[in-house]
Amino acid sequence: MDRTFSRSQELYDEAQRYMPAGVNSPVRAFRAVGGTPVYFREGRGSRLIDADGNEYIDFLASWGPLILGHCRSEVVKAVAEAASRGTSFGAPHEGEVRIAGLIREFFPSMEMMRLVNSGTEAVMSAIRAARGFTGRSGIVKFEGCYHGHSDFLLAKAGSGLMTFDSPDSAGVPVEATQMTSTLPYNDIGEFRHFMDEKGDQTAAVIVEPVAGNMGVVPPVNGFLEALREITEKHGALLIFDEVITGFRVAPGGMQQKAGIVPDLTVLGKIVGGGLPIGIYGGRKAIMELIAPMGPVYQAGTLSGNPVAVAAGIATLNMIKGAPDFYEKLDAKAGRLTEGISRILAERRIPHRINRVGSMFTVFFTDSDVTDYCSAKSADRERYAEFFHLVLEHGLYLPPSQFEAAFVSSAHNDDDIDSALERLKEAISHMSLH
Ligand SMILES: *Cc1c(COP(=O)(O)O)cnc(C)c1O
């Protein structure tokens, strides 16, 4: 295929003069896969068009938010209408009440909530609420789980950090992470042992109930149940970071699918319908501590932004109104990943595909991927080769081995067939080292 990327190259050259590595978020810079990042001009349904006019079937979905695909007319209309009535009030408005009501319908555990502007901010605020409520400082997280870039959660986080092989960030004082303990994902014994020793100092245990930021890694049987049981026993709060999984694996997130009630939940990505949003919430007794009701401070100039809220409401209403929404997504994603696996197997390329509903990762490894350690066994060079070949053939996947890809409701059966044809052609060029 003859795709040229000259306009992307020009933009990238100029961008590097203004922004570190020419980007506003690290993984976008393609460092994990090499080459020039693609600059985009527009998205339509399941497709992306880059600055050179090349078209792609999009499986990045802006890292998850676009469960309806690009420019779904109902969402665009809601955004335009909201913007025409005012882009920000810095004061309460009806949209906030409506989206909160909708969220609580799907997430009954979120008895009360607050809207903020990003997943990072929501996690940071949820942790503060947990510490305020328990009067304790300790936080437990799991290796390879990413919870945004706040100081105290940048210990052994996945996502961009994993790509760059730097478990932590410069600029974070050791003191800031001293109260954070990082345990292996999916290891119930290790967790039980830790909590037996430190449970009474632990304010909260935060987890991605399906990990998405070391590539997709589902919880093993009993893991989430053990987190619930053991946190409760020690009076620590359980926080589900459902920024990816909320409205992705089920309308009520992984907590609905697993039948587990966390104390606090963090949402983002899909709930903003492609605009910036984050939401945290949970038990009333905890959320009543938030200022000005209680002593835990948290605020935001643009929080509850009417345009972002309108996009969120439109997206959630589309999901709510579509019969078999998740069954259909699941079937399409299943067909896609089975197809990819078949094509790779025909070429005898070792791989594992982890998939939960419409989120998946193709790992180039010959052992099962169940935690950070096994995820890291995947062959990044192989992924880089795969990524560039499929890019050349018109598929946009995450530019790192350790990220999730997504199927949206905008992908129809023809898109999946076409994606598989493009993949087959791309994979036929993979080296067999
Ligand atoms: C993306 C993500 C975040 C951070 O959200 P931002 O909006 O990027 O700040 C937090 N937790 C998880 C699980 C995420 O995937």
The ligand as a Gaussian input file, in Angstrom:
#p B3LYP/6-31G(d) Opt

LIG

0 1
 C       -7.165000       6.763000      31.379000
 C       -7.187000       6.277000      32.753000
 C       -7.065000       7.131000      33.861000
 C       -6.721000       8.577000      33.713000
 O       -7.698000       9.309000      33.039000
 P       -7.273000      10.682000      32.317000
 O       -8.580000      11.238000      31.858000
 O       -6.330000      10.305000      31.233000
 O       -6.622000      11.520000      33.356000
 C       -7.227000       6.606000      35.122000
 N       -7.491000       5.290000      35.297000
 C       -7.602000       4.444000      34.270000
 C       -7.917000       3.008000      34.538000
 C       -7.426000       4.892000      32.964000
 O       -7.476000       4.042000      31.950000

